[in-house]
Amino acid sequence: MTNERSNMKIVVIGGTGLIGSKVVNKLNAQGYKVVAASPDTGVNTVTGEGLSEALKSASVVVDVSDSPLWEDNAVMEFFTTSTRNLLTNEAAVAVGHHVALSVVGTDRLSESGYFRAKIAQEELIESSSIPYSIVHATQFFEFLKKFADISSAGDKVRVPPVFFQPMAAEDVASAVARIAVGPPVNGIVEIGGPEQFRLDELVRRRLATLNDPREVIGDAQALYGGAHVSLKTLVPYINAQLGETRFESWLTRAAA
Ligand SMILES: NC(=O)c1ccc[n+]([C@@H]2O[C@H](COP(=O)([O-])OP(=O)(O)OC[C@H]3O[C@@H](n4cnc5c(N)ncnc54)[C@H](OP(=O)(O)O)[C@@H]3O)[C@@H](O)[C@H]2O)c1
């Protein structure tokens, strides 16, 4: 078994990022041969630099990269160019499983430039010849502060008071690592947190623990990443795989 694992090469694109670095650690600890690929390690999926070398004899590619810029055209350019380059290089070495991390509700958020780019990324994967698994995760607890920042005007943060079921980055990484070494589902797997909240309530709690004085206002007209959302847009369907970490215990750990 150990020998089998050490012969199975898994390339993690975005392997230096929040989720990617955790996926790399988990797969390494399980004995797989793991390569963390990102511009920092000399692999750029947009320019193609270092890509064919990194993918040599790879069995699985896990794409947990993100665009450095979230402006509409930049993010579309990033996910389409990067995904095309990846899939072409994977086909050349007969990669057996392409795993990509996307977001619960992506298909319901096409008013947003970021989510149009994630939809385009998913369509490229679905129409490629590589067996795949697309993991739809809910928002990470770690993302709440950045979300408050992009929803702020002065000292007010306006967010829609919709249902929200975020999860710890650690649990996202565990699920991605588990799915990466399983068989391709050739479809979408949904993952989420163990509890549901209202989005405004959670942003308020996160900012309070950071002693951030901004006022969080639940506003039904407020947009989420540029898109209108309804009560259940951001939560998974009932058969999602759930992470274990509760928000309060994550908050306590984050504060420590
Ligand atoms: N935020 C959320 O709540 C949420 C929820 C569900 C799903 N997601 C998805 O999760 C994924 C990962 O998010 P994250 O927060 O872990 O991202 P992150 O911490 O920002 O990391 C992004 C990674 O992408 C790499 N990267 C950037 N440009 C690259 C390029 N040209 N070629 C190769 N790698 C490149 C970065 O490498 P360098 O460090 O070298 O630049 C870094 O390793 C995203 O696709 C996102 O859509 C996010």
The ligand as an SDF file (V2000), in Angstrom:
LIG
                    3D

 48 52  0  0  0  0  0  0  0  0999 V2000
  -12.8450   31.8450   -0.5390 N   0  0  0  0  0  0  0  0  0  0  0  0
  -13.7970   30.9590   -0.3550 C   0  0  0  0  0  0  0  0  0  0  0  0
  -14.5710   31.0370    0.6270 O   0  0  0  0  0  0  0  0  0  0  0  0
  -13.9640   29.8190   -1.3490 C   0  0  0  0  0  0  0  0  0  0  0  0
  -15.0560   28.9490   -1.1980 C   0  0  0  0  0  0  0  0  0  0  0  0
  -15.1510   27.8410   -2.0470 C   0  0  0  0  0  0  0  0  0  0  0  0
  -14.1890   27.6360   -3.0520 C   0  0  0  0  0  0  0  0  0  0  0  0
  -13.1530   28.5340   -3.1930 N   0  0  0  0  0  0  0  0  0  0  0  0
  -12.1420   28.2720   -4.2400 C   0  0  0  0  0  0  0  0  0  0  0  0
  -10.9750   27.7720   -3.5950 O   0  0  0  0  0  0  0  0  0  0  0  0
   -9.8550   27.9340   -4.4690 C   0  0  0  0  0  0  0  0  0  0  0  0
   -8.6010   28.2070   -3.6520 C   0  0  0  0  0  0  0  0  0  0  0  0
   -8.7670   29.3020   -2.7960 O   0  0  0  0  0  0  0  0  0  0  0  0
   -7.6240   29.7460   -1.7530 P   0  0  0  0  0  0  0  0  0  0  0  0
   -8.2700   30.7320   -0.8440 O   0  0  0  0  0  0  0  0  0  0  0  0
   -6.9300   28.5600   -1.1950 O   0  0  0  0  0  0  0  0  0  0  0  0
   -6.6130   30.5310   -2.7190 O   0  0  0  0  0  0  0  0  0  0  0  0
   -5.2950   31.3330   -2.3030 P   0  0  0  0  0  0  0  0  0  0  0  0
   -4.9020   31.1260   -0.8890 O   0  0  0  0  0  0  0  0  0  0  0  0
   -5.4650   32.7380   -2.8160 O   0  0  0  0  0  0  0  0  0  0  0  0
   -4.1740   30.6020   -3.1840 O   0  0  0  0  0  0  0  0  0  0  0  0
   -4.1650   30.7410   -4.5670 C   0  0  0  0  0  0  0  0  0  0  0  0
   -3.0930   29.8240   -5.1230 C   0  0  0  0  0  0  0  0  0  0  0  0
   -3.1270   29.9430   -6.5560 O   0  0  0  0  0  0  0  0  0  0  0  0
   -1.7820   30.0670   -6.9950 C   0  0  0  0  0  0  0  0  0  0  0  0
   -1.7020   30.7450   -8.2760 N   0  0  0  0  0  0  0  0  0  0  0  0
   -1.9680   32.0390   -8.5820 C   0  0  0  0  0  0  0  0  0  0  0  0
   -1.6850   32.2780   -9.8760 N   0  0  0  0  0  0  0  0  0  0  0  0
   -1.2220   31.1070  -10.4030 C   0  0  0  0  0  0  0  0  0  0  0  0
   -0.7440   30.7240  -11.6860 C   0  0  0  0  0  0  0  0  0  0  0  0
   -0.6760   31.5880  -12.7000 N   0  0  0  0  0  0  0  0  0  0  0  0
   -0.3250   29.4480  -11.8540 N   0  0  0  0  0  0  0  0  0  0  0  0
   -0.3810   28.5340  -10.8330 C   0  0  0  0  0  0  0  0  0  0  0  0
   -0.8290   28.8430   -9.5920 N   0  0  0  0  0  0  0  0  0  0  0  0
   -1.2380   30.1260   -9.3880 C   0  0  0  0  0  0  0  0  0  0  0  0
   -1.0940   30.8860   -5.8880 C   0  0  0  0  0  0  0  0  0  0  0  0
    0.3080   30.7550   -6.0090 O   0  0  0  0  0  0  0  0  0  0  0  0
    1.3490   31.9020   -5.4840 P   0  0  0  0  0  0  0  0  0  0  0  0
    1.1820   31.9280   -4.0030 O   0  0  0  0  0  0  0  0  0  0  0  0
    2.6740   31.3790   -5.9330 O   0  0  0  0  0  0  0  0  0  0  0  0
    0.9280   33.1660   -6.1480 O   0  0  0  0  0  0  0  0  0  0  0  0
   -1.6520   30.1990   -4.6620 C   0  0  0  0  0  0  0  0  0  0  0  0
   -0.9320   29.0240   -4.3920 O   0  0  0  0  0  0  0  0  0  0  0  0
  -10.2790   29.0150   -5.4770 C   0  0  0  0  0  0  0  0  0  0  0  0
  -10.3630   28.4370   -6.7700 O   0  0  0  0  0  0  0  0  0  0  0  0
  -11.6600   29.4610   -5.0210 C   0  0  0  0  0  0  0  0  0  0  0  0
  -12.5370   29.7270   -6.0970 O   0  0  0  0  0  0  0  0  0  0  0  0
  -13.0230   29.5930   -2.3610 C   0  0  0  0  0  0  0  0  0  0  0  0
  1  2  1  0
  2  3  2  0
  2  4  1  0
  4  5  1  0
  4 48  2  0
  5  6  2  0
  6  7  1  0
  7  8  2  0
  8  9  1  0
  8 48  1  0
  9 10  1  0
  9 46  1  0
 10 11  1  0
 11 12  1  0
 11 44  1  0
 12 13  1  0
 13 14  1  0
 14 15  2  0
 14 16  1  0
 14 17  1  0
 17 18  1  0
 18 19  2  0
 18 20  1  0
 18 21  1  0
 21 22  1  0
 22 23  1  0
 23 24  1  0
 23 42  1  0
 24 25  1  0
 25 26  1  0
 25 36  1  0
 26 27  1  0
 26 35  1  0
 27 28  2  0
 28 29  1  0
 29 30  1  0
 29 35  2  0
 30 31  1  0
 30 32  2  0
 32 33  1  0
 33 34  2  0
 34 35  1  0
 36 37  1  0
 36 42  1  0
 37 38  1  0
 38 39  2  0
 38 40  1  0
 38 41  1  0
 42 43  1  0
 44 45  1  0
 44 46  1  0
 46 47  1  0
M  CHG  2   8   1  16  -1
M  END
$$$$
